[in-house]
Amino acid sequence: MAKKKKYTIYSTNPDFNYDNDEEENEETLDAKDQNLYVSIDRKQRGGKEVTLVEGFIGDPDDLKDLTKMLKGKCGVGGAVKDGDILIQGKHKDKIFDLLIAEGYKVKKKGGN
């Protein structure tokens, strides 16, 4: 993971207020307030299937914890990319059931 560079800012303006560009972590919504979508995706993956979980709102650490739990229960690899969970393989029904058991509101997308 790349480290962020830190800069020192000097100003002669006494009213200058430096705005820190660091993103503030969003507060994670309760599981019952989340609306997640589970689908199978093959786009730009050389024909290989992944199960995609979209719609998580909250802290990136909580998203990683959810990803880790799903990967462990399915016994496969996966990752977090652009706020979505990617689980290797076709596990749409199993992930749907796991998320329902955790208390999330889940909908299936797509026909597979």
C-alpha beads as a LAMMPS data file, in Angstrom:
LAMMPS data file: protein, C-alpha beads

112 atoms
111 bonds

1 atom types
1 bond types

-500.0 500.0 xlo xhi
-500.0 500.0 ylo yhi
-500.0 500.0 zlo zhi

Masses

1 110.0

Atoms # bond

1 1 1 0.000 0.000 0.000
2 1 1 1.390 3.390 -0.962
3 1 1 2.048 5.901 1.788
4 1 1 0.550 9.354 1.520
5 1 1 3.057 12.162 1.279
6 1 1 2.882 14.830 3.940
7 1 1 3.535 18.421 3.013
8 1 1 4.287 21.475 5.088
9 1 1 2.298 24.510 4.010
10 1 1 3.508 28.046 4.745
11 1 1 1.354 31.122 4.333
12 1 1 1.708 34.801 5.127
13 1 1 -2.066 35.153 5.351
14 1 1 -3.094 35.105 9.053
15 1 1 -6.597 33.886 8.079
16 1 1 -5.291 30.923 6.049
17 1 1 -6.879 27.604 6.993
18 1 1 -5.408 24.496 5.400
19 1 1 -8.092 21.981 4.416
20 1 1 -6.868 18.473 4.963
21 1 1 -7.631 16.343 1.887
22 1 1 -7.827 13.118 3.878
23 1 1 -11.182 11.442 3.561
24 1 1 -13.167 11.071 6.721
25 1 1 -14.441 7.563 7.227
26 1 1 -18.164 7.171 6.800
27 1 1 -20.070 5.815 9.730
28 1 1 -21.174 2.276 8.983
29 1 1 -24.929 1.805 8.816
30 1 1 -26.506 -1.016 10.791
31 1 1 -26.902 -4.283 8.902
32 1 1 -30.687 -3.872 8.795
33 1 1 -30.294 -0.432 7.152
34 1 1 -27.914 -1.621 4.413
35 1 1 -29.269 -2.435 0.943
36 1 1 -26.843 -4.865 -0.697
37 1 1 -27.010 -6.356 -4.186
38 1 1 -25.452 -9.721 -5.072
39 1 1 -24.693 -10.652 -8.679
40 1 1 -22.383 -12.736 -10.861
41 1 1 -19.920 -10.727 -12.958
42 1 1 -17.681 -11.812 -15.862
43 1 1 -16.754 -8.433 -17.343
44 1 1 -13.051 -7.804 -17.978
45 1 1 -12.025 -10.960 -16.137
46 1 1 -11.125 -13.234 -19.016
47 1 1 -14.422 -15.116 -18.748
48 1 1 -13.877 -16.041 -15.105
49 1 1 -16.815 -15.535 -12.784
50 1 1 -16.821 -13.546 -9.573
51 1 1 -19.632 -12.909 -7.140
52 1 1 -20.091 -9.171 -6.727
53 1 1 -21.594 -7.569 -3.604
54 1 1 -22.505 -3.909 -4.129
55 1 1 -24.082 -1.160 -2.051
56 1 1 -22.182 -1.315 1.258
57 1 1 -22.205 2.049 3.028
58 1 1 -19.674 2.624 5.761
59 1 1 -16.136 2.422 7.016
60 1 1 -13.626 0.655 4.718
61 1 1 -12.410 -1.449 7.665
62 1 1 -15.932 -2.794 8.229
63 1 1 -16.154 -3.599 4.503
64 1 1 -12.871 -5.528 4.730
65 1 1 -14.152 -7.437 7.766
66 1 1 -17.321 -8.413 5.891
67 1 1 -15.211 -9.493 2.910
68 1 1 -12.979 -11.607 5.121
69 1 1 -16.014 -13.340 6.652
70 1 1 -17.539 -14.094 3.222
71 1 1 -14.226 -15.393 1.843
72 1 1 -13.799 -17.665 4.846
73 1 1 -17.332 -19.077 4.686
74 1 1 -17.038 -19.742 0.940
75 1 1 -13.464 -21.057 1.188
76 1 1 -12.243 -18.917 -1.712
77 1 1 -10.271 -15.748 -2.362
78 1 1 -11.632 -12.303 -2.929
79 1 1 -10.975 -8.596 -2.611
80 1 1 -12.463 -5.167 -2.052
81 1 1 -12.364 -2.968 -5.143
82 1 1 -13.985 0.461 -5.533
83 1 1 -16.257 -0.124 -2.545
84 1 1 -17.529 -3.469 -3.858
85 1 1 -16.769 -6.974 -2.628
86 1 1 -15.438 -9.442 -5.207
87 1 1 -15.547 -13.132 -4.258
88 1 1 -13.914 -15.597 -6.647
89 1 1 -16.317 -18.073 -8.208
90 1 1 -20.048 -18.476 -8.529
91 1 1 -21.382 -18.220 -4.949
92 1 1 -24.405 -15.967 -5.408
93 1 1 -26.905 -18.097 -3.477
94 1 1 -24.512 -18.941 -0.636
95 1 1 -23.468 -15.290 -0.151
96 1 1 -27.111 -14.213 -0.340
97 1 1 -27.958 -16.639 2.492
98 1 1 -24.908 -15.594 4.565
99 1 1 -25.768 -11.896 4.299
100 1 1 -29.416 -12.552 5.216
101 1 1 -28.200 -14.515 8.277
102 1 1 -26.020 -11.523 9.281
103 1 1 -29.102 -9.278 9.166
104 1 1 -28.502 -7.404 5.894
105 1 1 -31.233 -6.524 3.395
106 1 1 -30.097 -8.258 0.209
107 1 1 -31.402 -8.452 -3.348
108 1 1 -30.164 -10.609 -6.198
109 1 1 -29.242 -8.923 -9.471
110 1 1 -29.005 -10.612 -12.842
111 1 1 -30.354 -13.896 -14.092
112 1 1 -27.675 -16.356 -13.024

Bonds

1 1 1 2
2 1 2 3
3 1 3 4
4 1 4 5
5 1 5 6
6 1 6 7
7 1 7 8
8 1 8 9
9 1 9 10
10 1 10 11
11 1 11 12
12 1 12 13
13 1 13 14
14 1 14 15
15 1 15 16
16 1 16 17
17 1 17 18
18 1 18 19
19 1 19 20
20 1 20 21
21 1 21 22
22 1 22 23
23 1 23 24
24 1 24 25
25 1 25 26
26 1 26 27
27 1 27 28
28 1 28 29
29 1 29 30
30 1 30 31
31 1 31 32
32 1 32 33
33 1 33 34
34 1 34 35
35 1 35 36
36 1 36 37
37 1 37 38
38 1 38 39
39 1 39 40
40 1 40 41
41 1 41 42
42 1 42 43
43 1 43 44
44 1 44 45
45 1 45 46
46 1 46 47
47 1 47 48
48 1 48 49
49 1 49 50
50 1 50 51
51 1 51 52
52 1 52 53
53 1 53 54
54 1 54 55
55 1 55 56
56 1 56 57
57 1 57 58
58 1 58 59
59 1 59 60
60 1 60 61
61 1 61 62
62 1 62 63
63 1 63 64
64 1 64 65
65 1 65 66
66 1 66 67
67 1 67 68
68 1 68 69
69 1 69 70
70 1 70 71
71 1 71 72
72 1 72 73
73 1 73 74
74 1 74 75
75 1 75 76
76 1 76 77
77 1 77 78
78 1 78 79
79 1 79 80
80 1 80 81
81 1 81 82
82 1 82 83
83 1 83 84
84 1 84 85
85 1 85 86
86 1 86 87
87 1 87 88
88 1 88 89
89 1 89 90
90 1 90 91
91 1 91 92
92 1 92 93
93 1 93 94
94 1 94 95
95 1 95 96
96 1 96 97
97 1 97 98
98 1 98 99
99 1 99 100
100 1 100 101
101 1 101 102
102 1 102 103
103 1 103 104
104 1 104 105
105 1 105 106
106 1 106 107
107 1 107 108
108 1 108 109
109 1 109 110
110 1 110 111
111 1 111 112
